[in-house]
Amino acid sequence: MNLDDVVDGQGALRFGRFPRRPATVDPLRRRSLVPSGLRRMRLKQWVGWTLVHPDWAGSMILQDAGYLASAELYVAERATGVRHEYQAGARRGTLRLPTDLFQARVPFRRGGFGLEYRFDRAGGAHKIVIDVAAHDDAPAVRGELTLDARAAAPDLAVSSRLPGGTLYTTKATYPVSGTLRVGDRDVVFDPARDAAILDEHRSALTYRTGWTWGTFAFHDTDDDGALCGANFAVRPGLPGQEEESGLWSPQACEPLSDVVFTPGGRRWTDAPGALAARDDLDHPWTVRSRDGRLDVVFTPDGLKTVGLSYGVVAMDYVQIFGRYSGTLTAGGRERKVDGAPGVLEEMKARW
């Protein structure tokens, strides 16, 4: 498949699984009878990271929802469950997520919230720069992380048709080094132990949308510390279309499908207010693919929730951070997953 552009020379969007992220990903360039302004409002774009560390959980996102832009960050100590959250908003059009992402800078600053991604695949390293001021009871978070692009697991890059829309996503996992200072504490990242997982989306989602998603990464000590992991999701789809799921090993990102999430306690969306139910932290989840190549149990450490409703726009969202244990089969061998840090989330939205 052509790696230069997700849109072909005739203006049609390419669908399928790419061996790596195309150099340019801009679904708005596709030929369409729908005015570009309306398509831009519908396109949901974000670039986020999940940080994999044995003692701390962390996640961040820069997002362009079409009608507004936003940035979020949280860090949490696993042992205590204490979580610090930071966020900032901006007007529509003020956040630019470059279509040639892997050779671009993505800066965001509003007030005391500063976050910048510096991508340089050709140079072999990406950087995340965080400069977020303290607020209320949350300490300042500052530091720089370096992601080793030369030692990264192969990309998961998928373009698919959805019922009433389209999806494009890139997932990738990198060894990470550097230090984040959280208040007066240093969180040191070791590239032989820790990782950062990329989540890029450029998707034309329907007004009512939702998904269940999870990811984790680990260095396989039985395979010379090879960086391995998994990304898995369930959302409404169409027959024959690629899913945004895969298994990482040094050899490849192998396609994965038919993933089943089984919550151990009450489902988040069973009733209003269930998103923040303490029961959700007291019961492990199981996540399995029907072919058995992914078979893990997810044990929660803590969670972040977002619940909002502004007329036609609403969101029920929860991301649980925790640990995965079990097995995955990738790179020609079954691999033991032993407490690998990761996340599991569910989203239901009108946007």
C-alpha positions in Angstrom: 0.0 0.0 0.0 1.2 3.5 -0.8 3.0 5.1 2.2 3.0 8.7 1.0 -0.6 9.7 1.6 -3.8 8.3 3.0 -5.7 9.9 0.0 -4.9 8.6 -3.5 -4.2 10.6 -6.6 -7.9 10.6 -7.6 -9.0 12.1 -4.2 -10.3 8.8 -2.7 -9.5 7.8 0.9 -7.5 4.6 1.0 -8.7 1.9 3.4 -6.9 -0.9 4.9 -3.9 -1.7 7.2 -0.7 0.2 6.4 2.8 -1.2 7.2 3.6 2.2 8.9 2.0 5.6 9.2 1.7 7.3 5.8 3.8 10.4 5.4 0.7 12.5 5.1 -2.7 11.8 6.8 -5.3 14.4 5.9 -8.8 12.9 5.4 -10.1 16.4 4.5 -8.3 16.2 1.2 -10.6 13.4 0.0 -13.0 14.2 -2.9 -16.5 14.9 -1.5 -19.7 16.7 -2.3 -20.0 17.8 1.4 -18.7 21.3 2.0 -15.2 21.3 3.6 -16.4 23.4 6.5 -19.0 20.8 7.5 -16.5 18.0 7.1 -14.0 19.8 9.3 -16.6 20.2 12.0 -17.3 16.5 11.9 -13.6 15.4 11.9 -12.3 14.5 15.3 -8.5 14.7 15.6 -6.3 14.0 18.5 -2.7 13.0 19.4 -2.2 11.5 22.8 0.3 9.5 24.9 0.0 6.8 27.6 3.0 6.6 29.8 4.1 3.2 31.0 6.0 3.2 34.3 5.8 0.8 37.3 5.1 3.4 40.0 3.3 6.2 38.1 0.5 6.4 35.6 0.2 9.3 33.1 -1.7 10.3 30.0 -2.0 13.4 27.9 -3.9 14.5 24.8 -4.1 17.4 22.4 -7.5 17.4 20.7 -9.3 19.2 17.9 -13.0 18.4 18.0 -13.8 20.7 15.1 -15.6 23.3 17.1 -13.1 23.7 19.9 -9.6 22.6 20.9 -8.4 21.2 24.2 -5.5 19.8 26.1 -5.5 17.4 29.1 -2.9 15.8 31.3 -3.0 13.6 34.4 -0.4 11.9 36.5 -1.1 9.5 39.3 0.9 7.5 41.8 -0.1 3.9 41.6 0.6 3.0 45.2 -1.6 5.7 46.7 -4.0 6.3 43.8 -3.5 10.0 44.2 -4.2 11.7 40.8 -3.5 15.2 39.6 -5.4 16.6 36.6 -4.7 19.5 34.4 -6.6 20.9 31.4 -6.9 23.9 29.1 -9.2 24.9 26.2 -8.8 27.0 23.1 -10.8 28.5 20.3 -11.5 26.5 17.1 -8.7 26.6 14.7 -6.0 27.6 17.3 -4.5 24.0 17.6 -2.9 22.6 14.5 -2.2 18.9 14.3 0.1 18.6 11.3 -0.8 16.1 8.7 2.9 15.2 8.4 3.0 14.4 12.1 6.2 12.4 12.4 8.3 15.3 11.1 6.5 18.2 12.9 6.2 20.1 16.1 2.9 20.4 17.9 3.0 23.2 20.5 0.1 24.1 22.9 0.2 26.8 25.6 -2.7 28.5 27.4 -2.0 30.3 30.6 0.0 27.9 32.9 -0.6 24.9 30.7 2.3 24.1 28.3 2.6 20.9 26.3 4.6 20.3 23.1 5.3 17.2 21.0 8.5 17.3 18.9 8.4 14.5 16.3 11.5 13.6 14.3 11.3 10.1 12.9 14.1 10.8 10.4 16.4 11.8 13.3 15.4 8.7 15.3 13.8 10.4 18.4 10.6 12.2 19.4 10.2 14.4 22.5 7.4 15.3 24.8 8.0 18.6 26.7 5.7 19.3 29.7 5.5 22.7 31.5 2.3 22.8 33.6 1.9 25.2 36.5 0.5 24.2 39.9 -3.1 24.8 40.6 -5.3 24.3 43.7 -3.9 21.2 45.3 -2.2 19.9 42.2 1.6 20.4 42.0 3.5 21.7 38.9 4.6 19.1 36.4 7.6 19.8 34.3 10.1 17.8 32.3 11.2 16.4 29.0 10.9 12.8 27.7 12.8 11.3 24.8 11.2 8.5 22.8 13.5 6.2 20.9 12.0 5.9 17.4 14.7 3.6 16.2 13.9 1.0 18.9 10.1 1.5 18.5 7.8 -1.4 17.8 6.3 -1.3 14.3 3.3 1.1 13.8 -0.3 0.1 13.9 -1.8 2.2 11.1 -5.4 1.6 10.0 -7.9 3.3 7.8 -11.5 1.9 7.9 -15.0 2.6 6.9 -17.4 3.0 9.8 -21.2 3.0 9.8 -21.9 6.6 8.7 -18.2 7.6 8.9 -14.5 6.8 8.6 -11.6 6.1 10.9 -7.9 6.7 10.7 -5.6 5.9 13.6 -1.9 5.4 14.3 -0.7 3.6 17.4 2.9 3.1 18.3 5.0 2.3 21.3 8.5 3.6 22.1 11.1 3.1 24.8 11.2 6.3 26.8 13.8 8.1 28.9 13.9 11.3 30.8 12.6 12.8 34.1 9.3 14.4 35.0 9.3 16.5 38.1 5.9 16.3 39.9 6.0 18.9 42.6 9.1 18.1 44.6 9.4 14.5 43.3 11.4 13.2 40.3 9.8 10.5 38.2 12.6 8.9 36.2 11.9 6.9 33.0 14.2 4.0 32.1 14.1 3.1 28.4 15.0 -0.6 29.3 11.8 -0.8 31.4 9.4 2.0 30.5 7.5 3.0 27.3 5.2 5.7 25.8 2.3 4.6 23.6 1.1 7.0 20.9 -2.6 7.3 20.0 -3.4 9.4 16.9 -6.9 9.7 15.5 -8.2 11.6 12.4 -11.7 10.2 12.2 -15.1 11.3 10.8 -17.3 10.0 13.7 -21.0 10.0 13.8 -22.9 12.4 16.1 -23.5 9.6 18.6 -20.4 7.5 19.0 -18.7 5.2 21.5 -16.0 2.7 22.1 -14.2 0.5 24.6 -10.4 0.6 24.3 -7.3 -0.6 26.0 -3.5 -0.7 25.6 -0.4 -1.8 27.4 3.4 -2.3 26.7 6.2 -4.2 28.4 9.8 -5.2 27.8 9.9 -9.0 27.5 12.7 -10.3 29.8 12.4 -13.7 28.2 13.3 -12.2 24.8 16.3 -9.9 25.6 14.0 -7.1 26.7 12.1 -6.8 23.4 9.4 -4.1 23.5 6.0 -5.8 23.1 2.4 -4.9 23.8 -1.1 -4.7 22.6 -3.8 -2.2 21.5 -7.4 -3.4 21.3 -10.8 -1.8 20.8 -14.4 -2.5 20.2 -16.6 0.0 18.4 -19.5 -0.3 15.8 -18.0 -1.4 12.5 -18.7 -2.8 9.1 -18.0 -6.3 7.9 -14.6 -6.8 6.2 -13.1 -3.6 7.6 -9.9 -3.5 9.5 -10.1 -3.0 13.3 -7.8 -0.7 15.3 -6.4 -3.7 17.2 -2.9 -5.3 17.0 -0.2 -7.1 18.9 3.3 -5.6 19.0 6.6 -7.4 18.9 10.0 -6.4 17.4 9.1 -8.3 14.2 5.7 -6.7 13.4 2.4 -5.2 14.6 0.2 -8.2 13.9 -3.5 -7.6 13.2 -6.0 -8.6 15.9 -9.8 -8.8 15.8 -12.8 -10.0 17.6 -11.8 -8.8 21.1 -14.1 -9.3 24.0 -14.1 -7.1 27.1 -15.7 -8.7 30.2 -16.0 -6.4 33.2 -15.8 -8.2 36.6 -18.2 -5.8 38.4 -21.0 -3.5 37.3 -20.6 -2.0 33.8 -19.9 1.7 33.8 -22.9 2.6 31.7 -25.5 0.5 33.4 -27.0 3.6 35.2 -26.5 7.3 35.6 -23.5 7.9 37.9 -22.1 4.5 37.4 -19.0 5.9 35.7 -17.5 6.8 39.1 -18.7 3.7 41.0 -16.1 2.4 43.3 -17.1 -1.2 42.3 -15.3 -0.6 39.0 -12.0 -0.5 40.8 -12.6 -3.5 43.0 -13.2 -6.0 40.1 -10.6 -7.1 37.5 -11.6 -7.2 33.8 -10.8 -9.9 31.3 -9.8 -9.1 27.7 -9.6 -11.9 25.2 -9.4 -12.3 21.5 -11.5 -15.1 20.0 -8.4 -16.7 18.5 -6.7 -16.7 22.0 -3.6 -14.7 21.0 -4.6 -12.1 23.6 -5.7 -13.4 26.9 -5.2 -11.0 29.8 -6.7 -9.8 33.1 -6.7 -6.1 33.9 -6.5 -5.1 37.5 -7.4 -1.4 38.2 -5.3 1.0 40.2 -7.4 4.2 39.8 -9.5 6.1 37.3 -10.2 9.4 35.6 -13.8 10.3 34.6 -15.4 13.0 32.5 -19.1 13.6 32.6 -20.6 16.6 30.8 -23.8 17.7 29.1 -24.3 20.9 27.2 -27.5 20.5 25.2 -26.5 18.7 22.0 -23.0 18.0 23.2 -22.5 15.3 25.9 -19.8 13.0 27.1 -19.5 10.0 29.5 -15.9 8.9 29.6 -13.8 6.9 32.0 -10.2 5.8 31.8 -8.9 3.3 34.3 -5.2 2.9 34.8 -3.9 -0.4 36.1 -2.0 -3.5 35.2 -2.4 -6.4 32.7 -1.4 -10.0 33.3 -1.8 -13.1 31.2 -0.4 -14.0 27.8 -0.1 -12.6 24.2 1.2 -14.5 21.2 3.2 -12.3 18.8 6.5 -12.6 16.9 6.1 -16.4 16.7 6.0 -17.0 20.4 3.7 -16.9 23.4 4.8 -14.1 25.8 4.0 -13.8 29.5 2.4 -10.5 30.5 3.2 -10.0 34.2 1.7 -6.8 35.6 2.3 -4.7 32.5 1.1 -1.1 33.1 -1.7 0.1 30.9 -5.1 1.7 30.6 -8.7 0.6 29.7 -11.4 3.2 28.8 -15.0 3.5 27.7 -16.5 6.5 25.9 -20.1 7.4 25.0 -20.5 10.8 23.4 -22.7 13.1 21.4 -20.4 15.5 19.6 
